[in-house]
Amino acid sequence: MPEIRKNLDRMTNTFVQAAGPSEILALNQEFKSIDDIVLLTVGEPDFNTPEHIKQAAIADIAANDSHYAPSNGTADLLQNAATFLKHHYQLDYDPKSEILATLGVTEAINVSIKAILNPGDEIIIPEPTFPVYALAAKAFGAKVIHVPTAADGFILTVAKLTQTLIDHPQAKAIVLTTPGNPTGVSYTEEQIQSLAQVLKQHNVFVISDEIYSELTYDRPHASFAKALPEQTILFNGVSKSHAMTGYRVGIIAGPHALISQIAVVHQLITTTLPGVTMAAAAEAFGAGENDAESMRIAYKKRRDYLIESFTKLGLSFAYPDGAFYFFVKIPAYLQQDGFKLARQIAKEAKVGVTPGVAFGQSGYLRFSYATSLEKLQIAVSRLAGFLQAEKQAK
Ligand SMILES: Cc1ncc(COP(=O)(O)O)c(C=O)c1O
């Protein structure tokens, strides 16, 4: 059909044309072809899914669980997710009416945004952050209010929140992520309480993505849902906590009135999750509710190693108390274009990193430590050589 090909601009969605495929995934793919490279690009655990969870999935298949499951999720999964949230974060949700299972947190983001926003509505997104929030909002024709946080240690301050709400009184939602991607920075209980005091006075939903909640290294995770239960749409899941990115299970927890709206969108888009992945996630939140602990200890060791190593190399970074990322400021003596620099480091030092600009903040690089300590040691030694050579060249 040559006419359609010629008229593709007119025949397809303009946002999709402008957005294009993910730059992060494309860069990662490009780096993979470099022989012997150490990839610190990946945002997923390097561990295998715990054995008992895999067995639960196998048993589910053997039991011929091959039919449509309940749209909001199986009773087991919803009950175990509710118990997990209660045990770990002292949150109270009714599994029958206040929790919805989604295809990873990625679906949670998309269906929640679609359920809340009409075209032209405003959503506040502090940056740098996971790029899917803004892309999902823009794809639905919403207007994104970008709020930079680099000058405040990657935390949204009360002053900035207050000013943003004054400037955008019609904003319907704000997205907060704790611990954060790409920074690894998390909000303290006190910071959450102060922000909640402000948010309480406004008709604004708080979309709180807490997918990294099990991976905190200096203090227990603090949840926005605890401080602001009536306004918070909480995301969590098993992707990061249980090394189950490929199973694609996330959860949304929130007030029933809102969950029932989001469930309408979920039904339209997904119908329901596969029974087999829900059986695995039910096991993860149930018998495996503390599975993340051994992985958390390993990540903490790697984080501590990198804090020491990067400091010795003279690099400055946001203090990462959660997730598995470092957000490192590009030193003045290096190329300042993040994409060019990442390509140079990949080629010359054989270390793959992601430019901060892919998360909405130029001048930084993201390093993921979801890889073995041995590989991190190789990466650090290569980086040391690269930085030394670049310093001398200047
Ligand atoms: C903050 C954040 N939210 C959501 C996701 C996606 O999670 P899922 O794999 O469960 O869709 C990621 C993945 O990197 C993330 O960093």
Ligand as a Chemical Component Dictionary entry (heavy atoms), coordinates in Angstrom:
data_LIG
# 
_chem_comp.id                   LIG 
_chem_comp.type                 NON-POLYMER 
_chem_comp.pdbx_formal_charge   0 
_chem_comp.three_letter_code    LIG 
# 
loop_
_chem_comp_atom.comp_id 
_chem_comp_atom.atom_id 
_chem_comp_atom.alt_atom_id 
_chem_comp_atom.type_symbol 
_chem_comp_atom.charge 
_chem_comp_atom.model_Cartn_x 
_chem_comp_atom.model_Cartn_y 
_chem_comp_atom.model_Cartn_z 
_chem_comp_atom.pdbx_ordinal 
LIG C1 C1 C 0 10.955 3.410  39.193 1  
LIG C2 C2 C 0 10.556 2.298  38.301 2  
LIG N1 N1 N 0 9.243  1.996  38.168 3  
LIG C3 C3 C 0 8.836  0.997  37.385 4  
LIG C4 C4 C 0 9.734  0.217  36.676 5  
LIG C5 C5 C 0 9.209  -0.878 35.803 6  
LIG O1 O1 O 0 8.843  -1.964 36.583 7  
LIG P1 P1 P 0 8.229  -3.298 35.952 8  
LIG O2 O2 O 0 9.373  -4.081 35.382 9  
LIG O3 O3 O 0 7.575  -3.983 37.102 10 
LIG O4 O4 O 0 7.276  -2.898 34.893 11 
LIG C6 C6 C 0 11.101 0.480  36.784 12 
LIG C7 C7 C 0 12.068 -0.328 36.028 13 
LIG O5 O5 O 0 13.224 -0.031 35.892 14 
LIG C8 C8 C 0 11.521 1.540  37.612 15 
LIG O6 O6 O 0 12.806 1.856  37.752 16 
# 
loop_
_chem_comp_bond.comp_id 
_chem_comp_bond.atom_id_1 
_chem_comp_bond.atom_id_2 
_chem_comp_bond.value_order 
_chem_comp_bond.pdbx_ordinal 
LIG C1 C2 SING 1  
LIG C2 N1 SING 2  
LIG C2 C8 DOUB 3  
LIG N1 C3 DOUB 4  
LIG C3 C4 SING 5  
LIG C4 C5 SING 6  
LIG C4 C6 DOUB 7  
LIG C5 O1 SING 8  
LIG O1 P1 SING 9  
LIG P1 O2 DOUB 10 
LIG P1 O3 SING 11 
LIG P1 O4 SING 12 
LIG C6 C7 SING 13 
LIG C6 C8 SING 14 
LIG C7 O5 DOUB 15 
LIG C8 O6 SING 16 
# 
